Amino acid sequence: MIALPREPDIAACRFQADVFEKSASVCTCSSAVFVRRFMKSNLAKDMDTDPLSFGVSTPEAALRLIEEEYGTSSYGSVRYSEEVLRWMGYLFRYWASAYGESSRNIYRIVGARELCGLFEAYHCLDPDQAIERILESKGLNPQLNIIDKGVKELRRIRNQGKYEYYIIELPELIQLSTEGSEGDAAESASETTPGPK
């Protein structure tokens, strides 16, 4: 089971849910177009990097940023309900926070139309359970993602140079091993050999 996101990440999940919900009444394009634009936007990338300070404080400001980046569009006519959009926004941000995955990569795994279709089946589940089921349905192992996340974290630590290590050469290791086993043998021999009474 994955670790739950930290509290600041939950605040980012709520903010993204608000943005998605607000898009239902503000955006002139279809909901699927909005979701695609958002998930590939610079704002989503900034939120992936730092969920606490991504440059906007209101859903309206976030929607303006998306429109500035991509321009206005009236393409498409299918609008999802506010409830569906809110769930999608929350789930996408939770996924990015919990798994350390970029919004762009998550969108490659599951797009807006497909996730909208999963709303009825998954919206009552905990977000981590919904994510695991989506990954399993795609033939992706959620545990492998956790391992990948761990490897990325180890690489980040290595690149920062904030780690300590000790190199021991094989002859030293063998010597330590034989010294330890000789001591163990002598100790066990003294336990079984009767001494003077």
Secondary structure as UniProt FT lines:
FT   HELIX           7..26
FT   HELIX           31..39
FT   HELIX           42..49
FT   HELIX           59..70
FT   HELIX           82..99
FT   HELIX           103..109
FT   HELIX           112..122
FT   TURN            123..124
FT   HELIX           127..137
FT   TURN            138..139
FT   HELIX           142..160
FT   HELIX           170..192
//
